[in-house]
Amino acid sequence: MLRFFRQIRQRLLTDNKFSKYLLYAIGEILLVVLGILIALQIDNWNEDRKTRKAEHDLLLNLKEEVITNRALLAEAISYTSKSMGGARQVVEIYQTGHSAYTPSELDSLLGICQWAWTYDPVMGVPISIRTSGQINNIRNPELRLFVASFEEMAHDVQEEGNLLREMIVEQFMPMVGKYVSSNNRSHFIGENYAVVEKSVFESNHEDLFADRELENLIAYIHVWRNDQLREEKAFLKKLDDILIVLNIELRRWD
């Protein structure tokens, strides 16, 4: 091919057809430039295809982890709701009296109050995307913002649960333990938590429901559980919204 072009140039110069040679030279230059542009375009297309494939894989992994976190959060919300409801009922019993309840019902409510279930998020994919710089491969700005802020949002939700856990372990359980055996309450948390079937000590509900400090503490637990539940539900909605965006983005490859 190159030999063919050289022969044309030589023939034009030999025949003194300079103007035609000039046009030919310009055309040859344009042809070379066009070839370079086409090669660059193909290279850019290949690179873009690789980037989009990487984005697709990132979004798939992110979706799987968001689904996992949603399930973990929904479970935590269930326990938070039960604990808050138990605390509310115990506070109401302080007002109305406990005579209408059996000892096992009262122990059950106290056991439910002390549930210290917390949301422990899985953060491997967002952290990996952010720290590796792959966040730039994600075109959707809402998803980029989610990846960048996920760790902070999850820690905020987790912090509420951790504070309540400290309160329950360090204050509630020792105070209630003066009146109701931990073993009696543990039966209502789960079968694997009770050491023996029943404690040798009888529950002292009379003194428990005369303890003003304990009433205040259980009221605090209810209030803080309410705040925790509000944060957890708000984060759950955020995860649901992100799943919708992820599904829309992933449909581009269907």
C-alpha positions in Angstrom: 0.0 0.0 0.0 2.8 2.4 0.9 4.6 1.5 -2.3 1.5 2.3 -4.3 1.3 5.8 -2.8 5.0 6.4 -3.5 4.5 5.5 -7.1 1.6 8.0 -7.5 3.7 10.8 -5.9 6.6 10.0 -8.2 4.5 10.0 -11.3 2.8 13.3 -10.4 6.2 14.9 -9.8 7.7 13.5 -13.0 4.8 14.8 -15.1 5.2 18.3 -13.5 1.7 18.2 -12.1 2.6 20.0 -9.0 -0.9 21.3 -8.2 -2.3 17.8 -8.4 0.6 16.6 -6.3 -0.2 19.2 -3.7 -3.9 18.1 -3.6 -2.8 14.5 -3.4 -0.4 15.3 -0.5 -3.1 17.1 1.4 -5.5 14.2 0.9 -2.8 11.8 2.1 -2.2 13.8 5.2 -6.0 14.0 5.9 -6.2 10.3 5.4 -3.4 9.7 7.9 -5.1 12.1 10.4 -8.4 10.3 9.9 -6.8 7.0 10.5 -5.2 8.3 13.8 -8.6 9.8 14.9 -10.3 6.5 14.2 -7.7 4.6 16.1 -8.0 7.0 19.1 -11.8 6.7 19.0 -11.6 2.9 19.0 -9.1 3.1 21.9 -11.4 5.5 23.8 -14.4 3.3 23.1 -12.5 0.3 24.5 -11.5 2.2 27.6 -15.0 3.5 28.1 -16.3 0.0 27.8 -13.9 -1.3 30.4 -14.9 1.6 32.8 -18.6 0.9 32.3 -18.0 -2.8 33.0 -16.1 -1.9 36.2 -19.0 0.4 37.1 -21.5 -2.4 36.5 -19.6 -4.8 38.8 -19.3 -2.1 41.5 -23.0 -1.4 41.4 -23.8 -5.1 41.6 -21.6 -5.6 44.7 -23.0 -2.4 46.2 -26.6 -3.6 45.7 -25.9 -7.0 47.4 -24.4 -5.2 50.4 -27.2 -2.7 50.6 -29.7 -5.6 50.7 -27.7 -7.2 53.4 -27.6 -4.0 55.5 -31.3 -3.5 55.0 -32.0 -7.0 56.4 -29.8 -6.3 59.4 -31.3 -2.9 60.0 -34.9 -4.3 59.7 -34.0 -6.9 62.4 -32.6 -4.2 64.6 -35.7 -2.1 64.1 -37.9 -5.0 65.2 -36.0 -5.4 68.5 -35.9 -1.6 69.1 -39.7 -1.5 68.6 -40.3 -4.4 71.0 -37.9 -2.9 73.6 -39.5 0.5 73.4 -43.0 -1.0 73.7 -41.9 -3.1 76.7 -40.5 0.0 78.4 -43.6 2.0 77.7 -45.8 -0.7 79.2 -43.6 -1.0 82.3 -43.8 2.8 82.9 -47.6 2.5 82.6 -47.6 -0.3 85.2 -45.8 2.1 87.5 -48.8 4.4 87.1 -51.7 1.8 87.3 -50.2 -0.9 89.5 -48.9 -4.4 88.8 -51.6 -6.5 90.5 -53.3 -7.3 87.2 -50.2 -9.0 85.9 -48.7 -12.4 86.7 -45.0 -12.5 87.9 -44.0 -14.2 84.6 -45.7 -11.4 82.6 -43.8 -8.7 84.6 -40.5 -10.6 84.3 -41.1 -10.9 80.6 -41.6 -7.1 80.2 -38.4 -6.4 82.1 -36.6 -8.9 79.9 -37.9 -7.2 76.8 -36.8 -3.8 78.1 -33.2 -5.0 78.5 -32.8 -6.1 74.9 -29.6 -4.4 73.8 -29.8 -5.4 70.1 -27.8 -3.0 67.9 -27.4 -2.5 64.2 -23.9 -3.7 63.1 -23.6 -2.6 59.4 -21.5 -4.3 56.7 -19.4 -1.6 55.1 -16.8 -3.5 53.0 -18.0 -2.5 49.6 -18.5 1.3 50.2 -15.2 1.6 52.0 -13.4 -0.3 49.2 -14.9 1.8 46.5 -14.1 5.0 48.4 -10.5 4.2 49.4 -9.5 2.7 46.0 -10.7 5.7 44.1 -13.2 3.6 42.1 -15.9 6.0 43.2 -15.1 8.1 40.1 -16.3 5.2 38.0 -19.8 5.7 39.3 -21.6 8.2 37.1 -24.8 8.7 39.2 -24.1 11.6 41.6 -26.7 10.2 44.2 -24.8 6.9 44.3 -21.5 8.6 44.7 -22.8 10.7 47.6 -24.2 7.5 49.2 -20.9 5.7 48.9 -19.0 8.7 50.3 -21.3 9.2 53.3 -22.4 5.6 54.1 -19.9 4.9 56.8 -20.8 8.1 58.7 -24.5 7.6 58.3 -24.3 4.0 59.5 -22.1 5.0 62.5 -24.6 7.6 63.5 -27.4 4.9 63.7 -25.1 2.5 65.4 -24.0 5.1 68.0 -27.6 5.4 69.3 -27.8 1.7 69.9 -24.4 1.5 71.6 -25.3 4.3 74.0 -28.5 2.5 75.0 -26.6 -0.8 75.4 -24.3 0.9 77.8 -27.2 2.3 79.8 -28.9 -1.1 79.9 -25.8 -3.0 80.9 -24.4 -0.5 83.3 -27.5 0.9 84.9 -30.8 -1.0 84.1 -29.6 -4.6 84.6 -27.9 -3.9 88.0 -30.9 -2.0 89.3 -33.5 -4.5 88.2 -31.3 -7.3 89.4 -31.9 -6.2 93.0 -35.6 -7.2 92.5 -35.8 -9.8 89.7 -33.2 -12.4 88.9 -31.3 -12.0 85.7 -32.0 -15.6 84.9 -35.8 -15.1 85.2 -35.6 -12.2 82.8 -33.3 -14.0 80.4 -35.9 -16.7 79.6 -37.9 -14.0 77.7 -34.9 -12.8 75.7 -34.1 -16.2 74.3 -33.8 -19.9 75.3 -30.0 -19.9 75.1 -29.6 -17.0 77.6 -31.0 -18.6 80.7 -28.6 -20.5 82.9 -31.2 -22.6 84.7 -34.9 -23.0 84.3 -35.8 -20.7 87.3 -33.9 -18.7 89.9 -34.0 -19.8 93.5 -34.9 -16.2 94.3 -38.5 -15.0 94.0 -39.1 -11.8 92.0 -39.8 -8.8 94.3 -42.2 -6.8 92.2 -43.6 -4.8 95.2 -40.3 -3.1 95.8 -39.4 -2.9 92.1 -42.5 -0.8 91.4 -41.9 1.4 94.4 -38.4 2.4 93.1 -38.6 5.9 91.7 -35.1 5.9 90.3 -35.8 2.8 88.3 -39.0 4.2 87.0 -37.1 7.2 85.7 -34.5 5.0 84.1 -37.1 2.9 82.2 -38.8 6.1 81.1 -35.4 7.3 79.7 -35.0 4.0 77.9 -38.4 4.5 76.3 -37.6 8.0 75.1 -34.1 7.1 73.8 -35.5 4.0 72.1 -38.0 6.3 70.4 -35.1 8.5 69.1 -33.2 5.4 68.0 -36.2 4.0 66.2 -36.7 7.3 64.3 -33.0 7.3 63.2 -33.1 3.6 62.2 -36.3 4.0 60.1 -34.9 7.1 58.4 -31.8 5.1 57.4 -34.0 2.2 56.3 -35.8 4.6 54.0 -32.5 5.8 52.7 -31.4 2.2 51.9 -34.7 1.6 50.1 -34.3 4.8 48.0 -30.8 3.8 47.1 -31.9 0.3 46.0 -34.4 1.9 43.6 -31.6 4.0 42.1 -29.3 1.0 41.9 -32.0 -1.0 40.1 -32.5 1.8 37.6 -28.8 2.1 36.9 -28.3 -1.7 36.5 -31.2 -1.9 34.0 -28.9 0.0 31.6 -27.1 -3.2 31.1 -30.1 -5.5 30.6 
